[in-house]
């Protein structure tokens, strides 16, 4: 952050030089001499100072943007988790893994929905207990949110799996999911 402050301070100093002008800052206190720059050279110096100030402001804003993309904020984690909770109900799903539940599905959704908000490698989704409560956190946010997923059997039926002998088979139920997001860990 000190780099950003330094870049903005240099830009401010260059703006002062450009607005006041080097003629007023230096040459007014000295008598006119043969080595004094021409008015065109002073104008070019002002234009160059404005350009350099603009470059330093751009650099400061770029560094500030990169700092923001390097970490998640608590609001970004919550908004992204809410987006994922909304999209979980879009289609029926097969039952979650006995160990993982829907954690990998939620993590993939958070990474996709949060593209550009923070580093994807910092996203963590942990299943809490044996139910369908998941703690969603991301690096730098300093807080986590709790996503509670509720399963209900889909009215559209399940997936038919034919028998190995070519005869009758069985059906695997599909579930409609709904989720809520609460602040804080589960």
N, C-alpha and C positions, 0 to 999 in steps of 0.2 A: 504494500500500500504506500510505502514511503516513495517508491519510484513514481507512482501516479502523482503524488503531491509535488515531487521535484519537477516533473514534466510540466505541470500546470504553473508552478512558480516561474520557471524559465519562460514559458509562454507569456505570462503576465509582464515580466520584465521586458521582453521583446515588444509587447504591445505599447508599453510606456515609451520606449525608445521610438517606435514608429509614430505614435500619436504626437509626442512632444517634438520629436525631430532631433537629430544629432546636432544641427546647427545651433539650436537653443541650448542644448546641454553642454556643448564644448566650445564652439567657435565664438559665442557671444562674449565669453570672458577673455578672449584673446583679441588682440588688435588684428585688423585685416592684414593678411600676409600673402605673399605671392604663392605660397604652398597651400592656401585654403582651397578645399574642393569646390567645384562649380555647383550651381543650383541643380543641374541635371544629375550630377553624381550624388548629391544629397537626396534628391527625389528617388533615385534608384536604390539608395540605402534604405529609405523608408519602405519602399515596395518589398525589398528583400527581408526587412524586419517583419513586415506583415506576413509574408510567405513562411518565414521560419517559425513565427508564432503559430500560424495555422498548422504547420507540420507537428509542432510540439503538442498542440491541443488534440490533434488526430491521434498521435502516439499515446497520449494519456488516456483518451477514450478507448483505444484499442486494448491497452493493458488492463483497464478497468473491466472491459467486457470479457477478457480472458480470465480474469480473477473470478468473475461471476460464474463463468461456465465451468470452473474448476471445482465447484462445490455446490451442493444442493441447499436450498433454504427450507425451513419448516413449511412455509406456504406452498412451495413447489411440490414437496413430497405429498402434502395433503391433497392438493388439486389433482396431481397425477393419480393418486390412489382412488380419488372419487371418479375420475375418468375411467379407470380400469373397472371399478365396481359397476359403473353404468354399462360398460361393454360386455361384462360377463353374462348379462341376461339376453344378449343378442341371439344366441342359438342354443339348442339343447346340446348337452355334453355327456360324454361317457363318465362313469363314476371316477372320482379321484383315486390316485394311488393310495394304498393303505398306509405307507410311510410318509410320503410327500404330500398327499392330499392334492390341493390345487396350487401349492406354493410355486411350482415351476411355471404354471400357466399365469399366475399373478405377476411373478417376476418378469416374465417375457412381456406382459402387458405394460408394466411400469417402465421398462426399458424403452419400449416402442412409443408409449404416450409421452415420456419425458425426454425424448430426443432433443438435444440442444439446451436442456435446462441444467444438466450436470453430467458428470462422467457415468457411463453405464456400468462400469466395473464396480462402482461404489454402491449399487443397489443390492439390498439384502431383504429377503422375505423368509421369515421363520414361522413354522407352524407351532402354535402354542397349545399344548395339551393334546388330547385325542380327538377333539372336535374340529370344527372348521373355522378356528380363529387364527388369523395370521398377522404377525407384526411386520409392518413394512417400514424400512428405514433406508436412508441413503447417506453416504459420506458427506460430512460437513454440515448436515442439517441440525444436529444436536438434539433431535427429537424424533420419535417414531409415531406412527398411527396404527390403529388396530382395525383390521378389516374382518368382519364377521360374514361368512358365506353361508347361505341357507340353500339346501337342496330340496327340490320337490320333483316327484316323478313327472316326466313330460307327458302331456296329453297326446302327443304325436306317436307314442309307442317307443319301441326300442329298436335294436339292431338284431336282425335274424342271423343266427349262426347255424349253418347246416351241420348235420351229424356227420361223423367220420365214415359211417357205413353207407352214406348216400341217402339215408332215410330221413326221418324227421330230425329236427334240430331244436335249438333252444333260442331264446331271445334275451339279449342283455339290455337292461333298462337304460334309458337316457334320462338325464336330469336337466331341469331348468334351474338356473342359478340366480340368486339375488344376493346382493351384498350391501352392507352398510359400513361406513367409515367413521371411527371415533378418534378423537385426539388422545395421545398418550399410548403407552404400551398396553398390551392386552392383560 
